Every structure is written in structure tokens, then in C-alpha cells.
Amino acid sequence: MKVLSIQFNHVRNLKNQEISFFSPIQVFYGKNGQGKTSILEAIYFAGTGLSFRTRHTSEMITYTKNTLSCFLEYQDQFSEKSLTVSIEKDKKVFFFLGKKISQMEFFGNLNMIFYIPEDVMLINGSPNLRRLFIDREISQTNSFYLHQLRKFSNLLKIRNKYLKEKLYENEEYTIYEEEFVKCGSYLIEQRKKYIHEISKFVKKIYQNLFDSEKSLEISYKSFLHFENTNSLLEIQEEFRKEIEKKREKEIQYSFSMVGPHKDDFVFLLEGEDAKLYASQGEKKSIIFSLKLSEIDILSKNKQELPIVLIDDVTSYFDRQRCESVLQYLKEKKVQVFLTSTEILNIDAKYYKMEKGEVYEITDS
């Protein structure tokens, strides 16, 4: 996949512009506060309908304005295509090839991977951040997973409402609970498969790029104890058993104490929890390895290379390590968008950012 151009209006502090892209690597450089991160955000938003900076995308709209639009053209293995996302009256509207579609139909057409300094919170932050990351990545290649994820969220709200209102003896509650188990079990099954698959790539990339002597893996910490549980039916059975164990407590506290909304994922460096034992440099390398491994996952599952967005690339590693990472991306033949406070020592197309405006540099 390759992004050909983007046109955006009323995105944060950016001037309304249209930019075309011709190089495998694009570098937006300039002083801090000039809009470099906002450019990457606009590209990501146009391709996914999401922001990597906020869950409330209305915050992206330029101050004093009340609408926003991003139009993106890209090329996949078949043909050139277009995506458009706009925000009107706090509501997002999605278009594919000029035809209005739902967000479910929109997400996953163009696959993107982003890396920002705040991503270290995937290690240091709450389990909810890690679940959100994994759910988003699985959904890029599995639209049914996204559908089931939304269904589970709705079932969880219904189940909690029944528990709170002491309606757990109703026939309807039993019906909803069975759907809760089936839907939740599917999410667990898919997460388990994804973690097992990506963990292999993460280990290899970390050793090849960052530390050949240390082993890195990702462990799935589920509310279920399913080391020897593989099939969906077995997961469902364990799920039902766990509900029965917690039945009285759930009634007492009036909310669902079991389910995939309670799961977590742990990064293990040399078998130890990276959150507790890894240095800041090691944590950056761990997350970068995780992000790079998504290239292999996406290309394997969708037969397409994703777009890679990296914000403030020089803040992560020294120049030598930075160049080795960029060389790795070049060898993968993915299109890359970078931001930096300086011109880098790499072959790329350069754009200078100043006061929210993009200036194409003809000689870099």
C-alpha cells in the first residue's frame, strides 16, 4: 500500500493544504510546535477514522471552527482508491470511493502503524490501554472481530444493568448471559491467537535490532486459566465455570467481574515484567519491536504492506540505532512518514513545517 496524497481542512493548527507523496520515505521536519505531529495525525485519521492522540476526535478541529475533513488517495495491489472522513456537528461521516459507508466498513481498508513517544504507556499504563491496542490491531484484519467487540461492549452494559437492578433471575438475563459468554469467548480466542503470533515476531525483531542477548515475549493474562485450553468450546466452558464461581460476588457488587474486559497483556524481558524491571531505553525498544512486528502480521494476513508513521524519530534512539531501524523499514519496502526536529542522514523526501504549513523541499 502507498499513500498518494492527502487534503485536509480545519485540522488542529494546520493550514488547509493538499500534499502529494512520491517517495518511500517522507520526513516532516521543523521546530517543536509547528504541526509535525498533526500532519501524521491527519494522515492516520484519513486512513482509519481514528486519532492516535485522543479518543475524542472532535478535539482535532481547528479552534473557532466546527467542521473538519480529510481526503486521502492511496494505492493498493489492485488500483488507486480514496477515503474521506469528516466531522460535522460532532458526528463522523465516512466515504470510500466517494460513497458514504459506515465506520465498520471504513476501518481496515488502509492499514497503518503509528509510533509516538507516548506509546511507552503500553508498558507503564493501565490494562485498558493494552486491550485497546490489541483490539485495534486485530480489527484491522478481522472485521468480524470488530463487530463482536462492539457487541460484547453492549452485552456488558446490559448484563451490568440487570445485576444492578437485581434482575438476575429473569429469563432474559439468562439469554443475555449466554450471548455474553459466546461473544466474550470469541474475543479471548482471537486475542490468544494474535498474542501467540505477534510474540514470535517481537522476539525476533528485538534480538535483531536492539539486544541479541535478551529474550522478549508477550504473555496473555486472562481471567481464565487456559494454558491447556485451545478450542472455542473449551474457552466457553471455562468461562461459564468462572461465572459460577463469581456469581455471588457479582450479585453483591452489581457488576460483571469476569470477561475479556478484565484481561491484560504483559511484556516479559528475560522472563521478567518489563513494567517493573526494564529500563526506559529497553521499554522504548520493546514498543518499537512491537510496532515493527505489526508489519509482518498485516502483510501476512492481508497480503498488503501497511503504512508506517513515526513521530519524533530521533528522540528514541541514538543516530546509529535510528539509521538501523530506518534501514530495516527500507528493506521491508514499506512507505514511511517521519517527523524530526532536523534533517536526517537518510534518502527521503523532505517537507519543512512552519506555523502549521508544509513546504516541500526540492533539494534535501
N, C-alpha and C positions, 0 to 999 in steps of 0.2 A: 504494500500500500504506500501511497505517496500523496501528501497534501500539495495541491497545485496553487491554491490561492485562498485568501480569506478577506472578507469585507465585514467591518464591524461599525456599529453606531451606538454611541452613548454607553461605552464600556469603561467604567471607573474614570481614571484620569486621562484616558487615551483620546487623541484627536480622531475623529471619524476618518477612516482610511481603507484603501484596498491594497493588498500586498500580494505579489506573486512570488512563488518559490521555485527555484530551478536546480538547487544544489542538494546533494545528500545530507550536508550539514549546514545549518543556519545558526549564526551567532548574533544575538542582540546584545550590544554592549553599551555601557554608559555609567554615569554616576548613580548612586542609590537614589531612589525616589523619582526616577524618570519614567517608570512604567514598564520596565522589562518583565517583571513577573506578570503584570496584567496582560501582556501580549500572549504569554504562554497560557494564561487562564482563558483568554478569548478563544484560542485555538482548541483547547480542551473542551470548553463549553460548546463550541460549534460542532464538535465531533461526537460529544456524549450527552449533552444537555445537562451536565453536572459541572460543579466547580470544585477544584481541589483546595480552595481556601475557605469556603463557607458552605454550610448546608442550606443557607437562605440566599438563593441566587439573586433575589431582588436587591441584595446589598451590592451587586455588581453594577447597578445602574448609576450613571453619572449623576452627581449631585445637581439638583434643580430639574432633572428630567424624570419622566415616569415610564418611559419605554426603553427597550434595548433590543438590538437584533444582531445576529452573527450569521453570515452566509459563507459556507466553505465548499470549495470544489476539491475533489480528490480522485485518484485513480486506483482501482484495484486490478486484479489479474484479468478482469473481463472488459472494463470500459471506464470512462470518466463518469462521475456521479456528483451529486450536490446534496448538501444538508443545510437546513436553515433552522435556527432556534430564535424565538423572540419572546420577550416578556412584556405582556400588556395587562395592565391592571392587576399586577402580582400573579398573573397566570401565564405559564409557559405554553407556547404553541410550537409544534414540530412539523417540519416538512422534509420529505425525501423526494428528490427529483421534482420539486415544485408541488407535490401532492401532500396535503395535510394528513398526518398519521398520529398515532398515539405514542406516548413516551416508551411504552413497552416495545413497539415496532421500531422505534428510533434507535434505542440503545443497542449497541453491538454491531451496527453497520460498519463503523470505523473504529478500529481497536487502537487504544492509546495507553501508554505507560508514562506516568509522571514521577519525578523525583524532586522533592523540595526539602529544605533544611528541617522543617517541622516533622518530616517523616520518621525521625528518631523516636517520636512518640508512639510509633507502632511497637516499640520495645518498652519504653518507660510509661506509656499511658495506660488507660483503662482497657479491660477486655472488650468493651463495646467498640473501640477503635479498630481492634484486630478483627473482630467479627465483621465490621463494616467493610474493611479492606478485602477480606476473603470473599464475602458475599458479592462485592462489586466485581472482583476478578472472575469468579465462576460465572456470573451473569453475562459477562462479555461473550462467552462462547456457548452458553446454555440458557436460552430464553425461557425454557420451561422452569428452570431453577428460579429465575426472577419472578415468574408467575407464582410459584409455590411459596416463595419468600414473602410476597405480599399477602398471599392467602393465609399463611401462618400468622403474620402480624395481626390480621383481622381476627383470626380464631383465638389468639391470645387475649385480645381485648374482650371478646365475648366471654371467654372462659373466666377471666378475672371479674367481669361484671356479675356473672352468675354466682361466683364464690362470694363476692362482696355482699350480694343481695340474698345470700343464704338459699339459693335456688338449686343447689347441687343434687337434690333428689328428684328434680324434674326429668322427664323423659328426654326433653330437648337437650338438657345438659349432657346426658349420656351420648347422644348423637354427635354433639359438637366435640366432646372429648375424644371420641374415636377418630374423627377427622383431624383433630389436633395431634393425635399420635401418628397417624399415617403421614400427614404433611410434614410434621417435625422430623420423623424418621427419614424421610427422603432427603431433607436438608442435611441431616447428620451423615447419611451415606455419601452424599456428594462432597461434603466438606472433607470427610475422611479420605476419599479417593484423591481429592485435589491436594491435600496436605502431603499425602504419601508421594504423589507425583512431583510436586514442586520441591519437596525436601531434597530429592536426589539432585536436581539441577542446582539448588542453592549450595549444597555441599561442594559440588564440583567447581562452581564459579568462585566461591570464596577461596578455595585452595589454589586455584589457577591465578587469580588476580591479587589476592590480599595476604594470605598466610598459608603456605603449603603444608605447614606442620600441625595445623589445628583443624579439628573436625566440627562442622556446623550442621545442625539439623533442626527441623521444626517438629514439635510434638503437639498433637491434638489432645487437649484436656477437656474431655466431655463429662457431663453429669452421669453418663453411663460408663460402666466398666466393660468395654467391649474388645479387649485385646484379641479374643478368640471369636469375636462376632463379626461376620463378614456380609451375610445376606441382608436384604432389606427386611425380610420377615423376622429374622433374628433380632434386628435392631428394634422393630416394633414390639416384639415380645418383651425385650428388656425394658423398653420404655414403659409399657403397661405395668410391669413389676415395680418399677421405680415410682410410678404414680401411686400405686397401692401402699408402698412404704411411707410416702409423704402425705397420704390422704388426710390424716388428722391434722397435721401441721398446716396444710394448705387451707383447710376449713377454719382453723384457728386464726391464721394470719390473713385470710381472704385474698390470696393471690397465688399465681402459679409458681411453684418452687422448682419445678422440673421442666426441661425442654431445652432446645438448642439455643434459646436466648440466654442461657446460663453458661454456655461453653466458652472456652478460651483456647489460645494457641501460644505456645512457649518456644522461644528461640534458645536452643541449647548449644553453647560453645564449649567443646571438650566435656560435654555431659552436664555442664552447669548452667543454671538460668542466667542468660545474658543480662537480664534486667538488674540482677544483683551483683554479678561478677565481672562483666565486660567493661572495658574502658570506653571512653567517649569515641575514640578513634575506631575501636573494634565495632562499636554499635553502628557507626556510620557505614563501615564496610559490610556489616551484616545486612543492613537495609538495602544498600546498593546491590548486594548479591541477590537479595530477594527480588528487587525490581528487574534486574537483568535476566533473572530466571523466567520472568513472565514472557520475555521474547520467545523463549523456547516453547513454553506452554501454548502461547497463542498461535505461533506458526505451526505447531504440531496439530492443534485441534481445529484450526480454521484454514490451514494451508495458505495463510497470508502473514506477511511481516507487519507488526504493529508500528505505530509512530511513537518515538521516544522524546519526551520533554524533560529537560534537566534545568532546574533553576539554580543560579549562582554556583556553577560547577566548580570554580576554583576555591570555594570555601570548604570543600570536603577534604581534599587531598593535596599533597604537595604536587609540584608540576610533573614530576616523573610518573607518579601514580595516576594523575589525571590523564596524561597522554596515553598510558597503557589502557585505561578504560575506554578512551575515545577510539583507540586503535581496535579494541575488541568490538565496539559498535560498528566501526567501519567494515571490519571483516564479516560481521553479521549482515551487512548491506541493508541496514535499516535507515530510514530518514530520521534525522535528529535535529531538534530545536534546543539551543542552549542560550542561557543568559550569563553574562560575565561583566565585571567592572572594568575589564581590559580586553584588548585584542589578544587572542590566543595563538600559540605557535602550532596551528593546525590548518590544513587546507579546507577552507569553508567560505560560504557567502556571508559577508558581514553587513549588519544593519546597526547604525548608531541611533540610540534612543536619547531624546532630549525633550523635556517638558511634555511628555505624552505623545510625541510624534516620532515616526520611524523614517530614518533617512538611509536609503540604500547607498552603500559604499561600492564604488566601481572598481577601485584598486585597493586591496587589503594587504 
